[in-house]
Each structure stands twice: as C-alpha cells, then as structure tokens.
Amino acid sequence: MKILIRSNHREQEVPFRPGETVFNALIRSRVPMDSYCGGKGTCGKCKVYWVQEAREVLACQLPAEDGMIIETTTSQDVQVLASSIEKTFNLNPIVAAHSGAWGVAVDIGTTTMVGYLLDLQTGQELAVTSMANPQRVYGADVISRIAYTQENPGGVEELQKILVQALNGIITNLCDVGQIRKDNIKAMTIAGNTVILHTLLGVSAVSIANAPFEPIFSHGQTLAAKELGIEMAEEGSIFTLPCVSGYVGADIIGGLLVCDLEKEDSYGLLIDIGTNGEIVLGNKRQMIACSTAAGPAFEGAKISSGMAGVRGAIASFSLRDGARVYETIGGAAPLGICGSGLMDIMAELLAHGFIDSTGAFAASDGLAPWQREMLTTVNGMPAFVVVPGTDITFTQRDVREVQLAKGAIRAGVFTLLKEGQIAPAQIGTVFLAGGFGNFVDVHSACVVGLIPEELEERVVRIGNGAGLGAKLCLLDKTEFDRGIELKKRIQYIELSTRADFQELFMDAMFF
C-alpha cells in the first residue's frame, strides 16, 4: 500500500502501514515535514494538500489510504548560527596528531546542527557546515521526542539512526569542502543537550522526562567511532562533553568553556534560550545552574503565525510614525514570525500601549485611530495585524505563550540570584548563547522582561558557545578536562520542587 507524494515538482511513492497516518508514513520515509508537536495535532504546522479531496489537511490527522495523492511544501533551510566570539587556546589535541590528521567538532542542537573541520596539527579551521536536526520532525522539543520513543517500538533506535546519518552527512560535506578523505579524521567532539546525547548513543531518555528527571549518564563519553557507525578513521574516537543534569547539557558546558565564569571575581550569567532555558550563575566562589521549561515559543512553535528562522520569516519589527517596518530572512515575502521578530512585536505592542502590564490587549476606546486600524479579531480574540493583507497576526493567545516563555526564563534567573544571595546589579556580564540569543534585539528582550532591564548594557553575545566549546575540547585536551571539572563544581537547582520558583514565575509573567 502506497501514497504518492508531490513535493517541489518531484514525485515519490511512500509505503505505509495499516492504521498509519500520512505524517508517520512520511517520517518513516524521511520526507521532510514541519512539525513542532511530533504528530499530536496541536501545532498545526504539518499541513498538506490532499489532491483527490481538493483540501488542505494536517498530515498527522489524516489516515493513509492506498492511492492517495498528497502535495507537500519542502521544509526550507533553517537559519543556523555557526559563528561565535574568538577565543585563544593552547594547541594540545584531544588525540595524538600527526601531519594530515584532522578532527571534527559538532554542536547538535535541538533544532539545528553545526560541524567544524579542524587541522589537529595547526588548529586551523578548514570548513564549516550546518543543517537542520532531522529529529525535529518528531517534535520541536525533547519531551515530544522522548514521547515518540515511548509510543513507538524501536523509537530510540530510529532517533539514533537518523542522527548518525546526519553526522555522516556533515562529515561528507566537510570532507568535500576541505578536500580530505574521511579516514584522515581521527577524532570528533560533540556538544549537545542531555537528551540528544542519550539518543545519539542509543540510550533511552525516558528517565529524564519523569521525576526526579535523572539521566542514565551525565559524564563525558569516549567511544570508538565504528561503534556508532560514524564514517571516519577506523581508529577514530568520539568524545561527548559532560552534562550537568537531565536538562542542563553538554552544550552549556561548552558555553562555560567560552565565557570563563569560574575564573572571575565578579558574577556572570550564561543564558542559553531554547525550548529549555539553561541558565548558569557563577564566579570563582560558586557555580549554580538551573533549567526552565520555556517551551518552543521562541522558536516559532505554539505561535499562530510562528515559524522557524527560515527564508520569509519576519526577524525584526518596529512601529515608526504609526507605520509597520519589518525585515524578513532573505528579504523574501513575509510568511510568518520567528523568535527574534516575536520579541520585537511584543516589545512594540507594550511600548505603544496595545497591551497592558497583565498581557491583555487594551480596549479599543483607549487607543488612537491609527492603533485601532491595526487590530482585528481572530477566532473571537483580539489580535494585532502584523502584515496587512495577509493572515500574519499576533493574537491574545500568542501573547500568553510569550508570557509563559519569558516568565520561565526570568523566574529562573531570579531564582539563581536568590540562591546566590546577590542582586541583579552585582552581575558583571550577561552572556547570551545560541541562535535566539544571537539574533534577538537585546533592548526588545529587556522591554519584554526576558532580561532584567538594568542589565541591558552588560549583555555580551557569544554566538554558538556550544560549537566553540566543542572546538576548544578538540584542539586542547585540557579544555575537555576543564569541562569535567566544571561539571563537578556546578550546583544544580531543580526548579520544579521549589515553591519560590512558582511565586517568582507568577510575578515574572507580568510586564
């Protein structure tokens, strides 16, 4: 039994199993699909066109039938952050290097992946490549992916296989650009969140999804590349950076290697904002970390017109003299709103009185005529028209999603400050890591309350801290060892068991 898939002027026959949805059939056949909820029917992003019925439907809600003809829109390339700040290091490779020996450092993010090819003798970076994490079709967040492994026999192996294939694809691309052979690659270092590293090694991460949220392993792992099926030198080794906890992963250890919190007298904050907001407060005397369930709103999920950072996504927005001014990724026609655009819209609506401190849209009789013209109603709730003449809007429900996400991050920050017994004014530097942190307007983030306003001038973007951390570990074994020591030093705070976090969270949702 098969269905015919048409995508980007190409046709492909896809087999399906009895009782299977179109979505699951496409996923098993590696057909690119947009999905934030992992096929639960809640995100509305997996729309396809059913030709025989001449209508648009959600692939995850459509039972597959023999002979169906389905048209899809191929997922676009996601905007991937590969760059980072510069960092000096001592050349002391993680494996013995000789002439012609190369290494690969990889950051496996929840949404994207980046690989770097480096000369182990000179430290020179020869090539960089990036791609969307193919696991994202199983859900925008790691909890959705864990749920997939619980609901589908062989799910862990499936997630592992697709990740190994992606890593081999990265190696192929790097070798093509660098014009080297795969058997010259002697080592690979990997940073990623704890769930990602579990799935990469074929280990169930179910324990991370349930209290007390403990991972099966958190120490850095060293194994032969051939054990995983990674295409590199026969004797090649894989090194994963250590994790702190179930929800503070090796990506944060990588970031800490970059910003050196533990070397300073003054306190610093490292904030990596994704589906989980991972936060570390520290200096020479103490290191405290937590993770907040910000949800995928900052990555475009659960937002009515939200989308990933792809071509056509509104990435910046402002209101100037009563007119909308926006820019899209690639300068293309607007298709939706990505995380940085979301922050700008929220900040502008607050600054111009469209929304009050509780997050509610203001009554129309309290707005100027030019403001009233920018409002509409969507499914019975007030909404701001982002792009006139389109269905790109920002609704009351979207505001609530932003409140939940920013409230979680802000409350996490203030919980750590309380635990460390310090005030915001004592923070010397706020390091923002990751894609969202790199592209978001810092002023907008402060207006919304994601970052305390008094810290706006102290924000430093480190770019892809996890990727740079992985590179440092590849080129200098002492940095890998330092990561191990950092893991030992960090005190992890489990927020779900703290009543004060819940109180701070409620307060932090106000603007």
N, C-alpha and C positions, 0 to 999 in steps of 0.2 A: 504494500500500500504506500502510495507516494502523493506528495503535493508538489505543484510546480511553483517555484519562487522566481519572481522577476525583480531584479534589483540593478539599477544603473545600466539599463539596456542589456542586461545579461539574464539568462535563464538557467535554472538549476533544479533538478529533481531531488527532493528531500524525502527520505523514508520516514515513516512514523509508526509508533506502536499503538495497539488498540487502547483507546481511552486517553490518549495523549493530546495535549493542546498543541496548537501551531507553535506557540512560543517554545515549549520544551523540545519539539522536533527541530526547530531552527537552531536552538542552543546546542543540541547534541551534534548537529552537522556543522557547527562552527560558523553559522551565518551570523554576521554582525547584527546585533539588536540593541536598541536603547532600552534600559530597564533599571530603575532605581530600587524597586521593591522586590526584585527576584521572582517575578511572576505571581505576585499576590493580588494583583488587580487594583492596587491602591495608588500608584503613581501616575497612571495614565500615559506613560511615555512610549509604550510598545505598540503604537498604532500601526496597523497595516491596512491595505485596501483589498477587500475580498471581491475579486473581479466578477464572479458569477452573480453575486448579490448586489453589486454596484454600491457598496457602502464601506465606510471606514469602521474598523473594529479593533479592540485590544487583542493582540495575539495570545495573551495569557488567558483570555476568557473564551477563546474560540476552539472548540473541539476539532481536531484534524479529521478531514474526510478525504477519501480517495478521490483524486481528480481535481481537487481544489486548485485554483489559481490565485496566488497571493502576490501582491506587489508591496515591496518594502523600500524604505529610504535607507541607503547605506549609511552607517554611522560615520560621522566626519572625524577627522583627526582632532584630538583634544589638545588644547594649549598646554604644553608641558614645560615646566621650569627645570632647566638643566644647569643654569649658571648659579654661581654663588660668590661670596666675597673671597678675596685672596687670603691665603694662609700659608705661612712659612712652615717648613718641616725639615727634618733630617732624613736623608735617604738611607733607609735601613729596611729593605723589602721584607715582607712577611714570609717569603720563601727565598732560599738561596738563588741569586740571579747570576746569569752569565750573558754574554753577548747574544742578542736575539731572543732574550726571554721577555715575555710580555705578561701583563696582568689586566684583569677587568674588574672594575668596581661597579656595583649596581645598587641603585635605590629602587626598591619595589614598594611603591605607594599603593594605597587602596584603589586609586583611580588611574594612576599613570606609572610608567617605569622608565628609568633612565640608566644607560650604561656608558661607561667611560673606558677607553683603551689606553693603557699607560705602559711606557717603557720602564721595566723594572731596574734597568741599569742607570738611566738618566733621570727618571721621574717625569719625562716629557709626556704630555697628553697628546695622543695622535688622532683620536676620533671620539665623537660623542654621538649617541643615537638614542631615540626615545620612542615610546609607543603608549597606547592606552593599555592598562592592565586588562587582559582578556577575561579575568574573573568578574569584572564589573557587571556582566550580563546576568550573573547570579545574585545581584543585589548591590546597591550603592554603598552599603555599609557591611562591616564584617559579620554582624549579627545575622543579617539575611543570608550570608554565605554559610555560616555555621548551621543555620536552619535548613539550608539546602542539603547539607551533608547528613542531617538527621532524617530528613524526609525521603532521601533517595539512596538506596543501597549502592555502594561504590562511589558515593559522592566525594569522599575525601580523595580517593584515587583520581577522580575526574578533575577536581580542582588542582591537584598536584600535576597531573599530566599537562593541563593547559598552561600552567605556569612554567614548567620545564620547557615546553615547546616555545614559549615566549622568550625565555632566556637564551635558548639556542638560536632563535631568530635575531636577538640582539647581538650575539656573538658573530653570526654570519654577516650582519650589516657592518659591524665594527671591523671585521677582517677584510671585507670588501673595500671599505674606505681606506683602511690602513695598509692594504695590500700585503697582508701577512697570512700565514697558514694557521689554522686553528690549533695545530699541535705545538705551536710556539707559545700558546697561552698556558702559563704554569700555575696561576692562582686566580681566584675570584673571591672578592669580599662582598658581602651582601648586608645592606641595612633594610629594615622593613618593620612593620608593626608585628606584634607577637602572634596574632592570628595568621598573618601572611606567612611568617616563618614556619609555623606549625604545618600549614597546608603544603608549603614547599617541600618539607621533609616527610610528607605523607602521614602526619600525626593528627589525630582528631583534636579539634579545639573546643569541643563541647563543654569542657570544664570551665572555659573562660566565660561562657555565656551564662553560667549559673553560679549563684553564691556558693562559696566565697570568691569566685572569679579567679581561681588559681590556674596558671598554665601548667602543662605537663613538663615543660622545661623553660628556663629563662637564661641559662648560661649560654655563652657563645659556643657554637658547634663547629667542629672541624671534621670534615669527611672527604673521602675521595670523590672526585668529580664523576667517575664512572658509576658510583653507587646511585647517583641521581639521573644518570643518562645525559649529563652535560657534555657538550661536544667541545672538548679542549684536549690538552696533552694527556696521554694515558696516565701519567703520574700526577696530573694536576690535582690541586686541592681546593676545596670550598671552605670559606670561613664566614660564619654569620656573626655579626656583632651581638653582644649580650643584650637582653631585655631587662627592664626594671620590674615589670609586673604584667598581668594579663592585658592591661590597656595602656601601659607606658612601655613602648617597644624599643627596638634597636635603632629606629630612626631618631629617637630622642637622644640616645647615647651618641649617635653620630653628630647631632646638633651640638651637644655639650662639648664634644671634642673641638668644635669650631669656636664656640664663644667663651670657653675658659672660665666659667663662673667660679669654679673651685679654686682659682688662683688669685682672686681679687679680695681686697678688704671690704669694698662696698658690695651691697647686694645687687644681684641682677636677676631678671626674669627671662626665661626662654618660653615662648608660647608658639606652639605649632597647632594651627587651627584647621581641622578637617572634620570628618564625621565624629571623631573624638577630639576634644580639645586637650592636648597634652601640655602640661604646664610644670615648669621647674623653677623654684626659687632657691637661690644659693649664693654662697661666698666661701671664703676659706674655712669658716667655722661650721657651717651646716648646709645640707642639701635636702630639700623637701620637694616631693613631686606628687601630682595628682592627675587624674584624667576625668574629664567631664563629658557627658553624653550630649554633645552639641547637636547631633543629628546631621543629616546631609543637606540642610537648607543652604549653607554657604557654598555648596557645590551644585546648586540649582534644583535639587530634589525637594519635593513637597511644596514647591512654589508653583502657582498656577501657570505662569509663563516662564518658569525656570528652565535652565538648560546648562549643560556643561560648558566649559570655556572653549567653544569651537567657533569656527567662522560664522559670523552673523549674530553672535551673542553680544548684547549690549554690555560693555565693560566699564563704561563711565557715563555719568548722567548729572546734569545740573539744570537749574531753573535760572535763567538770566532775563531780567526785564519782562517777566511773565511769559517767556518762551522756553520750550524744552530744547536742550542741547545735549546730544549724546554721541558716543562713538561706539562702533562695533568692532569686534575682532576681524581683521582682514579688510575692514572698510566695506563689508558686504551689507546688503539689505538686512534690516533687523528681523531676527527670528524668535528671539526670546531674551532672557536676562540671566547672566552668570553671576557668580558670587560678588565680584567687585562692583558690578552695576547695581546689584541688590543693596549693598551698603550705601552707595551714593543716593539712590532713590529714597531710601529710608531716612537718611540724613537731611535731604532736601525737604521732604514732607514734614519733618519735625521743625526744621528751621523756618519754614514758611507757614506754620500753623495748620497744616492739613490734618495733622494727628496730634492728639494731646499727650500728656505725660503717662496716661494709662494705656496708650496704644490705640485708642478709639479714634475713628475719623470724626472730625469736627462737624457740627451741624451746619448745613449749607447756609443758613441765615446768618451765620457768623463769619462767612467767607466773602472775599471780594468777588465781583463778577468774573474776573479772569480765572479765579480759582474754581468757581462753580462749573465753569465750562470744561475744566479738566477732569471732572468727576463723572462717574457713571454707576450703574448697578450691575453686578454680576451674580447670578443665582441668588438674588434677593439681598445681597450685601453690598455696601459701598465699596467703590474701587477707583483707583487713580488710573487714568488712561496714559500709559507711558508713550505709546506711539499712536497718534491719531490715524484713523483709517485702518487699523489692524485690531486684532483681538489681544494684543500685548498689554496687559493690565497688571496692576498691583492691588490685590484685594485685601479686605479686612482679615481674611484667614491668613494671607501671606504675612501680614504684619504680625499676627500671633506666632507664626512659625519663626520669624526673625527674633521676636521677644524671647521665645524659648531657647533659641540657639545662643543668642548673645547673653542672655541671663545665665546660662550654664557656664559659659566661659568666664564672665565677670565674677560670678559667685565662686568659681574655682580659684581665681586669682586672690580674692579677698579671704578665702579660707586658708590659703597658704600664708598670706600676710598675717592673719590672726595666729596661726600655728607658730610662725616665726617671731611673733610679737614685735612686728615692725609696721610702720606706716607707709603709705604709698610714696611719700616724699623722700623716704630713705632709699628708694630704688635708684641706682645709678644709671642702669641701661635696661631697656626692654628689647630683647632680641625676638624678631618675628621670623619664623621659619616656614617653609613650604610655599606652595603655589598661591594660596589665598593670601597669605601674609605678604607675599611679594607684590601682588597686583592690587590689593585693596588700598584705597586712599586712606592714609593714617588719620587725617582730620575727620573724615566721614566716620571712621571706626570709633573715634573719640566722641563725636557728637551723638552717635547711637548709644554709646556707653559700653562698647565691647572692651575698650581700653580706658582706664581712668584718665580723665581729661588732663590732669596735672602732669601726666607722663608723656604727653604728645611729643614734646621736643626731645625726649630721651629714647625714642624708638630707632632701632637700627635693623634694617632688613639683612638677613644673612643669606637669603636665597635658598637654594637646595642644600640645607645643612646636612641632611642625611646622606646625600650623594657625596658631598665634600668629606664628611666623616668616613665614609667607606673608602674614599680615595686615600685619605691620610693613613688608615689602617693597612691598606695595601702597600703603600710606599714606606711606611715606618712601623715596624713591629712594636715599638714602644708605645705608639698611639693605640694599637689594639690592646696592649696590656693596660694602658691607662683607662681604656673603656671598661675593662674588667674591674679595675679599682673603683671607678665612678659608680658602677652598679652596686658595689658593696657599701659605698658611702651614703647612697641616697635613701632617705626615709620616705616610704610610700604611704600616702594617706588615702584610705578607701572612703570616698565621699558618701557612698550610699548608706553608710552606717552612722553618719554624723547628723544630728538634729540641727546643729548650727549651719550646716551647708544648706539645708532645706529652707531655713529662715533667710539666709543670705540670697538664695536663689529667688525667693518670692520678691524680695526687695529689688533684686537686680533686673527683674523684668520691666520695671518702670523706667521711663526715660527722664 
